[in-house]
């Protein structure tokens, strides 16, 4: 009898565990976020003014502000999953993060792996060099060395654009790239205007200026392909907060300029 009771209790325990597992699997990511009271967002905190740590080591920036606004809309806590340019998508696909909000530009190549929300941010990237250097086209880059952050669209765009004898020096994150150029290890860099400005602030003598446009990029929230209800929610959230000006205010606060006009026009 005692053995029978033990076996029955064991079977009941297994049954409850299986039921809980099935219920957990049946939840969508959006439902789990709401039920858990937390959204995990992959953000690279080495990319000022998009996302970085302030003097008190608190995460700030236009991406952090947007992620906080999203968490407030969902009524949940924001958990930042610190990443870098190369690990943003792997962190999403492995389940370490629920979404990506990390200056992730929308590209056809990335769309093969993940889904994107509608654009909520954007900028222009350049090959930048000191003002004293006469560079007007990629043909003027022969034999030069250019810094770039590995795994970014800047990396792929630069690789496709420059002559074969250009040495592309890749760094693992934007902070290291910025430091390398600001400390005069390299003179040329492929980055957005805001990060070019950061280098000039750290080393005014550098006098970097944009020389060659790489692309006008638009940023979307990175979402797993199976999370369609989450994508629909975020699309609606972006449209609402572009229309009411909240996302524009966050962008202006940190980027020092207005959102690209086409992003605002897309929801009007």
C-alpha positions in Angstrom: 0.0 0.0 0.0 2.8 2.4 0.9 4.6 1.6 -2.4 1.3 2.2 -4.3 0.9 5.6 -2.6 4.5 6.5 -3.4 4.1 5.5 -7.0 0.8 7.5 -7.2 2.4 10.6 -5.8 5.4 10.2 -8.2 3.0 9.9 -11.1 1.0 12.9 -10.0 4.2 14.9 -9.7 5.3 14.0 -13.2 1.8 14.8 -14.5 1.9 18.3 -12.9 5.3 19.0 -14.3 4.4 17.9 -17.8 1.2 20.0 -17.6 3.2 23.1 -16.5 5.7 22.5 -19.3 2.9 22.2 -21.9 1.3 25.3 -20.6 4.6 27.2 -20.7 5.2 26.0 -24.3 1.7 27.1 -25.3 2.3 30.7 -24.1 3.4 33.1 -26.8 6.4 35.3 -26.0 4.1 38.3 -25.6 2.0 36.4 -23.1 5.1 35.2 -21.2 6.5 38.7 -21.0 3.3 40.0 -19.5 2.9 37.1 -17.1 6.5 37.3 -16.0 6.4 41.0 -15.6 9.7 41.4 -17.5 10.9 42.0 -21.1 14.5 41.1 -21.9 16.0 43.4 -24.5 19.4 42.9 -26.2 21.2 46.2 -26.2 24.9 47.0 -26.9 25.9 49.5 -24.2 29.0 50.7 -26.1 27.3 52.8 -28.7 26.8 56.4 -27.6 24.5 58.2 -28.0 22.3 55.2 -29.0 23.1 53.2 -25.8 25.8 53.6 -23.3 26.5 53.9 -19.5 26.5 57.3 -17.9 28.9 58.6 -15.1 26.9 56.5 -12.6 27.2 53.4 -14.8 23.4 53.6 -15.5 22.3 52.6 -19.0 21.1 55.6 -21.1 20.8 56.6 -24.7 18.1 56.8 -27.4 17.7 53.0 -27.6 17.6 52.6 -23.8 15.0 55.3 -23.6 12.9 53.7 -26.3 13.2 50.3 -24.6 12.1 51.8 -21.3 9.1 53.4 -23.0 8.1 50.0 -24.5 8.4 48.3 -21.1 6.2 50.9 -19.5 3.6 50.4 -22.3 3.6 46.7 -21.5 3.5 47.3 -17.8 6.6 45.3 -17.2 10.2 45.7 -16.0 13.0 46.2 -18.5 15.9 43.8 -18.3 18.8 44.8 -20.5 20.7 41.9 -21.9 24.1 43.4 -22.7 25.5 42.4 -26.1 27.6 43.6 -28.9 27.1 44.1 -32.7 28.0 40.5 -33.6 26.0 38.8 -30.8 22.7 40.7 -31.1 20.9 38.2 -33.4 22.4 35.1 -31.8 21.2 36.2 -28.4 17.7 36.7 -29.8 17.6 33.3 -31.6 19.0 31.4 -28.6 16.3 32.8 -26.3 18.6 34.9 -24.1 16.6 38.0 -25.2 13.0 38.5 -26.2 13.8 41.3 -28.7 16.7 43.5 -30.0 16.7 47.3 -29.6 20.3 48.1 -30.4 20.6 50.3 -33.5 19.8 47.2 -35.6 19.5 48.3 -39.2 16.8 46.6 -41.3 18.5 44.6 -44.1 17.3 41.9 -46.5 20.0 39.6 -45.3 18.9 39.9 -41.7 15.3 39.4 -42.7 16.2 35.9 -43.8 16.9 35.0 -40.1 14.6 37.3 -38.1 11.7 39.7 -38.4 11.7 43.4 -37.9 9.2 45.9 -36.7 8.4 49.0 -38.7 11.3 51.5 -38.5 11.4 53.7 -35.3 14.8 55.2 -35.7 17.7 55.6 -38.2 20.7 57.6 -39.4 23.4 57.7 -42.1 26.7 55.9 -42.0 29.9 57.2 -43.6 33.6 56.5 -44.2 35.1 59.3 -42.2 38.6 60.7 -42.2 40.5 63.8 -40.9 39.5 67.0 -42.8 43.1 67.3 -44.0 42.8 64.1 -46.1 41.6 64.6 -49.7 39.1 61.7 -50.1 36.3 62.0 -52.5 35.6 58.5 -53.7 36.6 54.9 -52.8 39.4 55.1 -55.4 41.1 57.5 -53.0 41.2 54.8 -50.3 43.9 52.5 -52.0 46.4 51.3 -49.4 44.7 52.9 -46.4 43.5 51.3 -43.1 39.9 51.7 -41.9 38.4 50.9 -38.6 35.0 49.2 -38.3 33.0 47.3 -35.7 32.7 43.6 -36.6 29.3 42.2 -37.5 27.7 45.5 -38.2 26.2 46.7 -41.5 29.1 49.1 -41.6 31.4 46.1 -41.7 29.5 44.5 -44.7 29.0 47.8 -46.5 32.7 48.7 -46.1 33.9 45.3 -47.3 31.7 45.5 -50.4 32.7 49.1 -51.2 36.5 49.5 -50.8 39.3 48.3 -53.1 41.1 45.0 -52.3 44.2 46.7 -51.0 42.4 48.5 -48.3 43.1 47.0 -44.8 39.8 46.7 -42.8 40.7 46.6 -39.1 37.7 45.1 -37.2 37.0 45.6 -33.5 34.6 43.7 -31.4 32.4 46.6 -30.3 31.8 50.3 -31.0 33.5 51.4 -27.8 36.8 49.7 -28.8 36.5 51.1 -32.4 35.9 54.6 -31.0 38.9 54.4 -28.7 41.2 53.1 -31.4 40.5 56.0 -33.7 40.3 58.7 -30.9 43.8 57.5 -29.7 45.2 57.8 -33.2 45.7 54.1 -33.8 43.8 54.6 -37.1 42.7 57.7 -39.0 39.7 56.4 -40.9 36.5 54.8 -39.6 33.2 53.6 -40.9 30.5 54.8 -38.6 27.3 56.9 -38.2 27.6 60.7 -37.8 26.8 60.6 -34.1 29.7 58.3 -33.3 32.0 60.4 -35.5 31.0 63.3 -33.3 32.0 61.2 -30.2 35.5 60.6 -31.6 35.9 64.3 -32.3 34.8 65.2 -28.8 37.4 62.8 -27.3 40.1 64.0 -29.6 39.3 67.5 -31.1 42.6 67.5 -33.0 41.3 64.5 -35.0 38.9 66.7 -37.0 37.1 63.7 -38.5 34.5 64.5 -41.2 32.3 62.3 -43.4 33.9 61.6 -46.7 31.9 58.8 -48.4 28.3 57.8 -47.6 27.9 54.1 -47.0 24.1 54.0 -46.5 21.0 55.7 -45.0 19.9 53.0 -42.6 16.6 52.5 -40.8 16.4 50.8 -37.4 13.7 48.3 -36.4 13.1 46.1 -33.4 14.5 42.6 -34.0 11.9 39.9 -33.3 12.0 36.1 -33.8 9.9 35.0 -36.8 7.6 32.9 -34.7 6.6 35.8 -32.4 4.0 37.4 -34.7 1.7 38.6 -32.0 4.7 40.4 -30.4 5.6 42.0 -33.7 2.1 43.2 -34.2 2.0 44.7 -30.7 5.4 46.5 -31.2 4.3 47.8 -34.7 1.3 49.4 -33.1 3.3 50.7 -30.2 5.8 52.3 -32.6 3.1 53.9 -34.8 1.4 55.4 -31.7 4.6 56.7 -30.2 5.9 58.2 -33.4 2.5 59.9 -33.9 2.4 61.3 -30.3 6.0 62.5 -30.6 7.4 60.4 -27.7 10.0 58.4 -29.7 11.0 61.6 -31.5 11.6 63.4 -28.2 13.8 60.5 -27.0 15.8 60.5 -30.3 16.2 64.3 -30.2 17.3 64.2 -26.5 20.2 61.9 -27.2 21.0 62.3 -30.9 20.7 66.1 -30.9 18.7 66.0 -34.1 15.2 65.1 -35.4 14.2 61.7 -36.5 14.5 61.2 -40.3 11.4 62.6 -41.9 10.5 59.5 -43.8 10.1 57.5 -40.5 7.6 60.1 -39.2 5.8 60.3 -42.6 5.3 56.5 -42.7 2.8 56.6 -39.8 0.9 59.8 -40.9 
